[in-house]
Amino acid sequence: MALAEQACYTLINIPDDGEPPTEQSLKQDFQKGSVKTRVKALKKTIQMILNGEKLPSLLMPIIQYALPMDDHTLKKLLLIYFEIVPKTQVDGKLLHEMILVCDAYRKDLQHPNEYVRGSTLRFLCKLKEPELLEPLMPAIKGCLEHRHAYVRRNAVLAIYTIYKSFDFLISEAPELMQDFLEKEQDASCKRNAFMMLIHVDQERALDYLSTCIDQVHTFGDILQLVIVELVYKVCFANPLERARFIRCIYNLLNSSSAAVRYEAAGTLVTLSSAPTAVKAAASCYIDLIVKESDNNVKLIVLDRLLGLKENPIHERVLQDLVMDIVRVLSSPDLEVRKKCLDLVLDLVSSRNVDEVVLVLKKEVTNTMNVTGQDDVGNYRQLLVRTLHSCSIKFPDVAPTIIPVLLEFLSDTNEDAAADVLVFVREAIQCYDSLKPTVLSKLLDEFHRIKSVRILRAALWILGEYCVTLPDIRHVMDEVKKSLGEIPIVDSELRKAAGEEKEGEAPISPTGTSSRTLVTDDGTYATQSAYTAATSTKKDEERPPLRGFLLDGDFFVAAALGTTLTKLALRFMSLVTDPQKQNTFCADAMLVMASVVHFGKSGLPKKAITDDDLDRLMLCIRVLCDRSDLMVEVFNEQCRDSLSAMLTARHQEKATDNLQLEDRKKSANSEEADDPIVFSQLVAKQDGGVLENQFEVSLLQAVGTAPKKAETVTAKSQLSKVHQLTGFSDPVYAEAYIHVNQFDIVLDVLVVNQTADTLQGLTLELATLGDLKLVEKPSSLTMGPHDFCNIKASVKVASTENGIIFGNIVYDVSGGQSDRNCVVLNDIHIDIMDYIVPARCTDTEFRKMWAEFEWENKVTVNTNIASMSDYLKHLLKCTNMNCLTPEKALSGDCGFMAANLYARSIFGEDALANLSIEKPADGGAHAPVTGHIRIRAKSQGMALSLGDKINLSQKVQK
């Protein structure tokens, strides 16, 4: 019925003419109308039958006046009509009028037009009355020898469907199809016949395949797909048949059709776990990824490769193909490249790491020459992270990676450069042998750094790890070169004044000097020397560090002060000459004092902040006092903190990997000596009472088991049922909601609670939010106290709270009242169905936190007294993941701060920062207080998540 309804609305777009036609008027249209009138009348008849009307008196006029006509539109409509019209009497016997219909379609099966024959054969596939089909069987068999492939193809389908439902009508169908296969030349006809044999007589299908197994590679792709399906079914049911067909599957790996190769590769891996079979299938997958242009296809096949990797035996085979997998990086899509790099990183080993690193280094170098693409910077960042992970797993390759990556410190993509520095910092901390190479290369690239954030990190690394006198002096020289002439204020004032000629006004203490100029129109103007110098010298190249200070970014000055202090303290511990000590210390203090003076002078765009000023003054004070405590803090404890952070990060990552492996093992494997658990023989505790499950099962079997509360599964299913109307309404309705990622299917149960027949009953739905109703439910007629199910599909486009509302309208049969309406309760869509926990690095979290423009601040209003319990409750209610390490949240403290992160199935990110505290004067049972700040890229995401938190903060006790 659904297919007929869809075909009807596709074929005929029936306009609403106001009043529906009567049965008598339609009968007159069929008797006296023209072809056009009869077509229109038949359209309206089909629509009324689909809406629940019976219209029995129209059957004979349609047979008498419409069925004999040769109009093709009318013939198509008649096929739909005879599919949906009732064909039997109340007692189940076939209507006598259907004999005329049978005779008419017997003639159509012998019609000279092949498309009339083919459409009639397709119609016969939908008939479920053997009395109608029996007289037509000779004509159907005759169509197998028709000259046109369209007729033969549909004849095979008709025989297949008739044999499945009524095998007694054509018991010789398998033999008929086997003979047909041997004679047939058309690929589509052979495919249909072969598919029939697969499902009704596999032995005959195998016999036919055995006769032509060497010619399979010459068949069409549609027939090859069916052959792959047969081989999979047979070999899966009987593994001894694998050797018989494995060669055939190998040949299909070289098919010209990508679909055949994909299915053949999957079948080959299923049938055999031999390394040669796995290697052939993996090579086929890789070739498909490289050659296919559709990114969705690439991602699907990459998932297949990732599935192969889960098997340890297959993983060893894939390691030999890692260089072939790297070829996938030629794809321009960033998601494909990301999955490829993740797969390569999992497969890299000591045998192939050198080759992989060489290719990745070339890819990194190639990205430097690409411009105008949005994803180049992100791709470079992925490459840097992959190389970073390779060097951590295999330290021997780090010396070849670091020189290439350090060239990206001057890259305009700040994220890629930051990843390089994170990599360098970890490498220099963990591997002492790399320190000379890293420091030398970093000093060479120092003056090319264009980002202030990267410059700060580079200064920290240089100040922390330069421990020899040549390195310390080199760093000081680079700092002075990058800072320019000092004192900075005097130098900038001289530049502002320019090379002042004799007679010009002197420079004022504020840094300005005025002079009189004659403009082009002859008028006089006064111009300050500083302003003129700024306008004429703004294109002059400035040292990078000096440029940042002129722009007012004094946070880098604070990092510079810390670096100079470390270098000075270390220099004084290495040099015993007091004069040299004082000279180096004085140079460092001069630089810091010059920066402080410049920050207060008013020359930069922004004045120095109090925090940066305090840091610089502290560094100057440390160099003056040189206490043992400060020397230990600057020279030892900073590096100890870094070491502790890296150790904690590695331990956390190792723990996550172990937990992931344990979950995989527990889900996919069972130990041979594990005991077999019979649930009926195990005593379980239910509500504090120990129950004997065997006795409970016996009581349930005889129907005398005591009633108990619903199980968790039943409760979860019942929670998806929404009552839409009241019990006293004329029409009762309730909806069961199926959520399937991007789709929501509403299964609505409608009950007619009256003694009247309801006509034209329609479920009218509308949506609020980013929801879209895919199809409009059709109207129907319900008898007294009748019930039915109506399904409606809703497409979801984003993660935000959505509302589905509407009403049910209907007419009462025989009534004179207006159209009746029952308003439905609203259905609120829960965003938690679309949010899943996710992980990201601290850098990515901070970047997204700064970029996302929508923020929702939620006040903590709960009855939970424990901060850790509240955090667990919040994670459970929002499906978010806590990024803050567990160690940082442990301990007895009066406050807690944690970062949370989740991602929707639509790729939307949701960030949250939890800041709560325990009131000091509230006692042990006082609830926690604080705020939750939510940030998201879209307003709907932020508001919806905030509403969810507000609704679920309190716990029922």
N, C-alpha and C positions, 0 to 999 in steps of 0.2 A: 504493500500500500504506500509506503514511504517513497519508494522508487517511482511508482506511478504518479504520485502527487508531485514529486520533483520534476519528472518529465513533463507533466501537464503544465506546470507553471513556466517551464522553460520554453515549451512549444507554443503555448497560448498565453498571451498577456491580456487577461479578461478585464475590461474597464468596468467600473462600478456604474451601472445605469440607474441607480436609485432602487426602485422596488424590484425584488427578485421575481423572476418569471414563474408562472404557474405551470403545473403539469399539463393542463389542457392547451395552454398557449404553445408550449414546446411541441406538443403532438401536432398541432396545426402547422407549425414551421417545418416539421419533417415531411408532412403530407403535401403541402402546396408550395413550399418555399423553393427558391433557387439554390444552386450549389453553395453560394456564399451564405445564404440564410441558414441552410442546414449545417454548415460548418460552425456558424455562430451558436446555433441551438445546441449542437453537440458539445461545444465548449462549456456552455452553461450547465448542461446536464452532468458533465464530468465533475464540474465544480460542486454542484449540489450533492452528488453522491459522495464525494470526498468529505463534505460537511455533515454527512450522516443521513441524508435523505435516501429513501428506498427507490421511489419512482418505478414501480413494477410495470405500469401500463405503457411505458415508453419503449420497452424492449422490442415489441413486435413492430411498431412504426419504424424504429431504427433499422431492424432487419429488412423490412420491406422496402424502405425508401432510401436509406443511406448505404447499406452494405453492398448493393450491386453497382454502385457508382465507381468510376475509375479515377476520381480526383485524388491525387497523392496526399494532400493535406487531410482530406477526409479519411483516407485509409490509415494514416498515422494516428489520428484521433480515435478511430474505431479500435485500434489495437489497445490503446489505453482504456477505452470504455469496457471492452470485453475482459480486460484483466481485472477490473475492480467491481464489475457488476455481479450481483449474486446469481449463481448459475444453477442452484438447486432449490427444490421445494422445502417446505417445513419439515417433511419426513426424511430429507436427505437425498431424495431421488433427483436425477437430472431433469431440468426443465425441457419440455418437448420442443420449445423454440430453439434450443441450442443445437438440434439436429440440422437446422437450416444454417446456423453459423458454422457448424463443422463442414458442411458441404461447400460453403463459400470459401473457407480457408483451404479446403482440398484443391479448389480451383486456383487459388493464389499460389499454392505450392507448385503448380504446373504452369504458372504465368510465364510468358516469354521474357518479361522484364526481370533481370537478375536481382534488382534491388527490392522489388516486391517480394520475391521468393525469400531473400535474405531477412528482411524485416519480419516476415511471417514466421520464419524459423526461430527468430529471436523471441517472438511473442509466445511461441509454443513452449519455450523453456520455462515460462512463468505459470503455465497451466498446471493445476493440481487435480484435475478430474480425469481419471483413466478412461471413462466412457467417451470423452471428447477426443482423446488422443488415439484410441485404438483404430478408428477408421482411417486415420491420417498416416499410419506407420508405413504403408507401401510408398506413399508419396514422399515421405521424409527420406526413406532409404534411396529412392530414385534421385534425390538431390545430391547424393554423394558422387554421382557420375556426371554432374552438370559441368559444362565447359568453363564456367566462371569460378575462380577461387573464392570469391566472396560467398557464393551459395554453398560450396563444399565446406568452407570453414564453419559457417553457422549450422550446417547440417550435422557436423560432428558434435558441436556443442548441444544441439537439440537432443541427439541420441544419448549423449553423456548424461544430461539432466534427467531425461526420461528413464534411463536405465538405473540411475541412483534411486529414483522415487518408485518406479514401477518396473522392476526388472522382468516381470512376466510378460510385458508387452513386447520386449525385444531381447529375449534371452541370449541370442547369438551375437550380441553387441561386441564382446571382446574379440571374437573371431573376425567379425566384420571390420573392426578397427585395425586388426593385424594385417588383413589383406589390403585394406586401404593404405596403410603405411608403406607397404612394399611397392605399390603402384604410384603413389602420390609424389609430385615433384615440388609443389609449392611449400615454402618454409612455414608459413603460418598455419596451413592445413595440417602439416605433419606435426607441428607443435601441439595443436589442439588434440589430435588423435593420440599422440604419445602421452600427453598429460592425462587423458582419460585412462589409458592403460596403467599408468602409474598408480592411479587411485582405485581402480577396480580389479586389475589383474597384473600384479607386479611381475609374475613369472613371464607372461607374454612380453611385457615391456623389456625385461632383461634379455629375453631371447632375441628380440629385435635389435637391442643395443649390441649384443654379441656379434651379430652379422655385419654391423657397420662401425664397430668400435675404432677401427683404424682410419675411418673417414670422418670422425667427429669434428676434427679441426676445420673441415671444409663446410660444415653446416652453418646455417644462419645463427645469429646470436640468440634469437628467441628460443630456438630449439636447443642450443647449447645450455642455456640457463635451466631448462627443464631436465636435461640430462644430468647436470650437476645436482639438481634436487633429488633425482632418483638415486644417484650414486651415494649421496649422503644418507638417505633413508635406509638403503639396503645395507650399507657398511656399518651404520650405527646399530641396526638391529642384529646383523650377523657379522661380527668383526673378521670372520674367516674369509669374507669376500673382498677384503681390502686389496690383496695382491692382484686380484682379477681386474680391478678398475683404477689402481693407483697410476698406471701409465696414462690412462685416459685423462685423469685430472692434471697430470704434468703437462700433457699436450695443450690443455685448455688454458694453462698459464700464459701461453703465447697467442691467445686469441686476439683478434683485432678489436673486440669490444671490451671496453673498460669494465662494464658491469659483469661480464663473464669472468674476466680475470680476477676481479674482486671476490666473487662468490667461489671461484675455484681455489683461490688462495685460502680462504676461510675453511673450505671443506678439507683441503689438504692438511692443514694444521690439526683439524679435528680427527682425521683418520689416522694420522701418523705423527709420532713425536720424534722421529729420526732426525738427526741434525741436517741431513741433506734436504729433507722435506721442509723443515722449518726455515732453512736458508733460502730455498726456492720461493716459499711463500712470502718471506720478509722482503726478498729482492723484488718480488712482484708488487708488494705494497709500496715500496720506496719508489719504484718506477712510476706507479700511478700518481703518487704525490707530486713527483717532479713534473710529469707531463700534463696532469689535469689543471685546467685554468680556474675551476670553481673552488673558492676557498672553503666552502662547506664540505666538499668532497675531501679536500686535503685534511681538514680537521677530523673527519670521520675515520679516514684511513690511519691517521696518526694515533687515534684512540685505539685502533686495532694493534698497532705496534706497541703501544703502552701496555695493552693487555697481554701481548706475547712476553713482554719483559717481566711480568709478574711471576712467570714460571722460571725457577732458577736454571733449569736445563736449557730453556730457550734463551735465557739471558746470555749465556756463554756464546751461543751462536750469533746473537745480535751484536755482541762486542766485536766480532770480526767484520761486521757490516757498518760499523760506526762511521767510517769515512764516506760510505754511500749515503748514510742518513744526513750527513752534513750538507749534501747537495740540496737538501730541502731549503736551506737558507737563501737560495736564489729567489724564493717566493717574496713578493713585496708586502704581503700581509703580515702585520706585527704579531697577531695572535698565532699564526702558523709558525713564525720564527720562534716565538716564546716556547711553544710546545716542543719544537724541534730541539732547542737548546736544553730544555729540561730533560728530554730523552737522552741527548748526547752526554749530559753531565752524569746521568745515572749509569750509562754504559761505558764511560771512560775507564780505562785500566792502565796498569803500568806498561802494557804492551803497545797501546795505541795513543798514550797521552801526548807524546811528542808530535805525532802527526796531527792530532786534533788541535793542539795549541798552535801549531804552525798555520793551520787553516783559519782559526779564529783570529790570529794576529793579522792575517791578510784581510779578513773581513773588517776588522777594526780600522786598518789603514785605508781600506776602500771607502769607508763612511766619511772620511775626512774630505774626499773629493766630491761628495754628493751634496747638492744644494737644492733647495726648493721643495723638499719633501718634509711633511710634518712629523713623520715617525722616525726620521734618521737619528735624532737625539735619543729617543727612547730605545731604539735598536742598539745604538752604541752603548747605552747604559746596560742593556741586557748582556751584551758581549763582555763588558767589563766585569759584571758580576759572575758570569760563567768562568772567565779566566781566573777571577779571584778564588772561586770554589775549586778549580783545578789545582791551583797552586797550594791551597790548604791541604787537599788530599794528597798531592804529590809535590813536596817541597823542592825536588830537584829541578823542576821546570820554572820555578819562580825567577831565577836570574835572567831567563830569556824573556819573561813576560814583563817584568817591571820597567825596563827601558822603553818599551813600546807604549805602555800605559801612561808613563809619566809625561809623555808628550801631550797628553790630553789635559794637563793642568791648565793650559791656556785656552781650552775649548770654551766656546760660548755657552754650551750646555752645562749649566752649573751642577746638575744632578750627576751627570757622567763623571765630571771632575771630582765631585764629592765622593763618589764610589771608589774612584782611583785612590784618593787619599785614605779612605777607610781601609782599603786593601793594603796600601803601603804601610800604614800605621800598624796593622796586625802582623804584616810580614817582618817588619823591622823589629817588632817586639819578640816574635817567636823564633826568628832565625838570625843569630848573630852574624853568620857569614854573609848575609845580604846587606848589612849596615853600610859598608863602604860604597857599594854600588848604588844603593838608594840615596844616600846623602849626596854623593857626587852628582847624580842625575838631577836630584831635587834642587841643588844649588844652581845647576846650569839652567833650569827652567824657571827659577824663582822670579826673575825680572819680566817674564812673559805672562805671568798670571794676571788675568783680567777681572776676576771675581773677588770681592772683599771676603766672602765666606771662605773661599779656597785659600786665600792668602793667610787668614787667621789660622786655619788648620796647618798650613805649611810652616808657619812660624812656630807653632807648638811642637811639631815634629822636630824641627831643627834645634830648638832650644832644649828638647828633652834628650836627643840622641847624639848631639855633637859633643864628644867627650875628649877629643884630641885637640892640641893647640892649633894645628893648621886648620882644622874644621871650624874651631871657634873664631879664629881670625877671619876665615873666609865668610862666615855668617855675618860677622860685624861689617865687613866690607860690602857685602850684598845689601845689608840693611841701610847703610849710609848711601849706597848708590841708589837704592829705591826710594830713599827719603829725600834726596837732593841736598842742596846747600842748607847748612844750619849756622846760626839760629834761623828758624823758619820765618819768624815775623820780620826780621830785618831783610832777609832775602826777598820776601814777598813785597815788602814796601819798596825796595829798590826796583823790582820788576814793575811794580805799579807806576812808579815815577818814570821809568824808562831811563835812558841815558840822558839825564837832564842837562840841557844847555845852559850857558851862562845867561843870567837875567831872568830865568824862570823862577817861579815861586818855590820856596822850599817845601819839603814834605812836612805835613803836620803830624803831630804825634798820633793822630787817629789813622794815619796812613793815607791821607789824600792831599794833593796839591792842585791848585787851580791855575788855569791859564786862559787867556782870551784868544778866541779863534774867529776868523772871518769865514762865514758860510758862503755857499754858492750864490745866494741871492743878494749878497752884500751886507747882510746883517751881522751883528756881533753875538757870539755865544760863549758862555763859560763852560769849560769842561774840566772835570777832575782828572788828575793823572791816573788814579787807580781805575776809574771807569774806562778811560781810554785804553789803558793797558789791557784791561779785561776784554774789551771788545776787539782789540787788534791782535791780542796774543792767545785768544781762546783756542785757536786751532794748533797752537804750539804743543808739541808732545811733552807731557809731564811724566816724571817718574811715577810708577803705579801707586806706591804707598803714599806719596805726597798728594796725588790726585784724590785718593780716598779721604785724606784729612781735609783737603780743601772743600770736598763735598759735605763735610760735617759728620763723617762716619768715624767716631772716636772709639768704637768698640774694638776695632783693629789695633788702636793705640794701646788699649789695655792688654791685649795679647802680646803686643810688641814689648811692653814693659815687663811682663812675666818672662818672656824669652830672654831679654837682655839681662835680667836679674839672674836667671839660671846660668847663662853663659859667664857672667862676671864672677859669680860665686865659684863656678867650676874652674875658671881661669886662675883665680887666686889660690885654689887648692893644688893646681899643677905647677905654678910659678912661685919660686921662693923670693925673688927680688921684689922688695917692697915698692920700689919706684915703678916697675912695670905693672905691679898690681894696682897701684893708685892711678896710673895712667889709663889702664883699661877701664877701671871702675869709673873714673871721671868721664871718659867718653860715653859710657852707658848712661850715666846720670845726666850728662849734657843733652843727650838725645831725648830722654824722658822729660827733662825740664823744658826743653825747647817745645816739645809737643804740648805740655801743660800751658806754657805761655801763649802758644798759638791758639789753643782752644779757648782761652779767655780774652783774646785780643779783639774779637769781633770780625776778623777777616774771613773765617770760613762761613759757609752757608748756614751751618747750625753750630751753636756753641757746644762745648764739651759737657756731657752729663755728669751729675754728681757721682754716679757709680763708677764711671770711667776715671774720673778725677781721683776718687778715693783709691782705686787700684793703682794708678800711677804713683800717687804719693806714698802708698804702702811699699811699693817696689823701691822707691828712692830711700825710704826709711830703712828697709832691710839692708840695702847696700851700705848705709851709714853705720848701722849697728853691727851687722854680720854676726848675729847670735847663733849659737849652735842649733837651737830649735828651728829657726827660720831656714838655716842651711839644710837641715834634714827634711823639712816640709817641701822646699822647692826642688831639691835634688834627688830625693828618694821616695817620698810618699806619693808624689804625682804618678810616678811610674808604677808603684805598687797598686794604686787605684785602677790604673789601666789594666794591669795584669789580672786583678781580681774580676774586673768587668768582663774581659775576654774569657776567662775561665768559666765564669757563670754562664756566659752565652753559649759556650761550647757544651757545657753540661746540660743546659736546657735543650739544645738541639739534639744531643745524643739521647736524652730522655724521651723527647718527642718521637725520634726514629724508632727507639725500642718499643714504645707504646704502640706505634703504628704497625710494626712487625708482629707484635703480640696479638693485636686485633685481627690482622690478616691470618695468622696461624690459627687462632681460635675459631675464625669464621670459615676457613677453607679446609681445615684438616682435623683429624681425630687420631689420637694415639691408639696403637694396636691393643694395648693393655687397659684401655679405658673401660670401666664397667658399663654394662648395658642397663639403662635405667628404664624400668617399667613404671609409668606414672601411677598405675592402679595399685602398685605394691609399696608405694612410698607414702609414709605418713606426713601430712603437711599441716602446718599450723595456720588456722584461719580465725582471726579475731581473738587470738590467745588460746584457742581450743585446738588440741591436737586431734586431727581427723584421720581415720583409716580410709584411704582412698579406694581400696578394694570394696569395702562395704558400701561406700557412697555410690560407686559405679553400679553395684548390684541393685541398690534401691532405685537408682535412676532408670535402670533397664526395665524394672517392673512398674515404674511410674509412681512409686511411693516415696521418692526422695523429698525431704523437706525443702521448702522454697528458701532461697537465699538471695542476697543482693546480686545485682548484675556484675558480670566480670568487667575487667578494665576495657577489654575490647568492645563489649556491648555498650559500655558507657561512652567510649569514644565515638562509636557509630551513632548512638542516640544524640550525642551532642551536636551532630551535624544536621539533625532534623529541626526545621524551623516551622512553627505553627504560623500560618498566614492569615487565617480567619478564625472567628469564634465558633464554638460548638453550636450556638443557636442560630447562626447565619443559614440562609437557604442553601448556600453552597459552602461546604467545608473544604479547606485546602491546606496542605502542608508540603514543604519542600525538603528534599534530601540533597545536600550540596556536595558534589564531587569536585575537588580541586586538583587539577592536573597541570601543574606549572603555569603555562600561559592561558589555559582554558578553565572555565568554570561551567559545569553542567548542572542545571537545576532539574531534578526529577520531581515534578509536582504531582501529588496525588489529589485529585478533585473528586468530591463525593456529592451527589445530588441528594439532599436530605428532604426533598419535597416529594409529593405524589404526582407532580406534573412533569411533562416532557419539556426539557430545556433545549431550545433550538439556538443555533448560532452562538454557542457558548465559546467565548474567546478569552484567552489569558493574555492580557495586555501588560507588558513590562516596559520599564524605563530605567535608566541608570544615571547615577550621579558620581562623578569622579572620572578617573581614566579607565572606564569600562565601556565596552561596546557590545550591543546585542547583535549576535551574528545572524540569527534567523528568527523570524517572527512565527510563533506557534500558530497553527492553523485552527480554524473554527471546527466545532463538532456538535453533534446532537446527543443528549444524554436522556435516557429513559428514567422513569421514577425509581428513586433509590439506587440508581446506577453509579458506578465509579469508573474512573479511567486515569491513566498516567499521561502527563504532558511533559515533554522534555524541551528545554531551551538552553542554548549555548551562549556564553558571554566570554568575550575576549578581553584579557587583561594586558595592559600596555606598560604599566609602571607600578611601583610599590607605594601605594598610598591607600588610605581608607576609602573604600567604595561602598555605595549604597544602591541596592536594587529595590525598586518599589513598583507598584502598579495596581491593577484591579482585574476583576473578572466580570465581564458583561455577558448578558444572555437575554433571550426572549422566551416567554412562556407560551407553549403551544396552545392555540385556541384563545389566548388572552388578548384583551384590547388595550392593555396598559403599555406605557412606554418601555423602552429598553431598560432592564434592571442592571444594577451595578453593585458589586461587593468590593470594597476597598481592602487591599491586602496590607498586612504589617510589613514594615521595612526589613530587608535582609542586609545586615552589615557584614562586609567582607573583611576578615581578619588579615592584616598584613603579615602576621607571623607565618602564614603559609608560604610566603615568598622570601623570607629572610633566613639566611643560614650563617652560622659562625664562620669567621675567616681570620686570617693572620696577615700582618704586614709589619715591616720594619719600623723602628722609631722614626727614621728619616722620612719614610713615606707617610707615616701618621702626621708628623709635623707639617709636611708639605700640603697634605690634603686639608689639614686643620686651617692653614693659612689661606688656602684657595677657596674653600667652600664659603659661600656667602650667606646661607640661611642657617640661623641658630635659634634654638628653642631651649629656654632655660626652665627647668622643672624643679619645683621645690619639693624636697623630701618630706613626705607626710605619711608616716608608717607607724605601726605598732611593734616593729621588730626592735629589740634592744641591743642586739649584737651587730657590730659593723660587718664582720665576715659573713654572718647569716644574711644580712641585707644584700650584700654583694652577690652571694649565691642565688638568692631569690630573684634579684634583678637579671642576672645572666639567664636564669631559667625562663623568665617571662618574656624576655626580648630576643632570645636566640643569639645573643651577642657573645663575643669571645673576649676574655680579659687579656690584654697585652702586657700588663704590668707583672713582673715575675712574682712568684709566690713568696719568695724570701722577702721581697720588699714589702709585702702586705702582712707578714707574720710579726709576731711580737705584741707586747702590751703597750698600746699607744692611744692617745685620746683623739686622734684624727686619722683619716684614711683618704688617699687619693689614688685613683686607678683610671687607666685608659681602656676603653672598650671599643670593639670594632666588629662590624658585620657587613655582609654584602648580600644584595638581593640577586635573584636568578636573572634579573634584567641587567646586571652589571652595575647597579647603583651602590655607592658606598655610604655607610652610615657610621659616624664617629660619635663617641660619647666620652665625657670626662666626669667621673664621679668624685665629688668632694664632700665627705661627711665627717661628722665629729660626734663624740659622746659628751653630752653636757656634764660639766664638772660637778654641778650641784644637784643633779637629777637622780642620783642613786643608781644601783645596778640594773634596775628594771625600767629605767627611763628610755624611751625610744630615741634612736639616732636622729640627728638633724643635718641639714646641708642642702646641696643643690646638685643637679645633674644637668650639664650643658650638652646639648645634642647639636651636631653640625652635619649638614648634608648638602648635596649639590642642588637639590630641588626642595621647594617649600613643602610640597606634599609629604615627602619622606620625613622631614624634620617634625612636622606637626603630627603626622600619624604615629610616629614612634613615641612622641611625647604623650599623646593621648593613651597609648597602650601602657606606658609607665604609670600614668596617673590612675588608670583603672585597676592596676594590679599591684599597687604598692603595699596595701594592707593584706595581712594574712588572716584567714578565718581560723579562729581558735575553737 
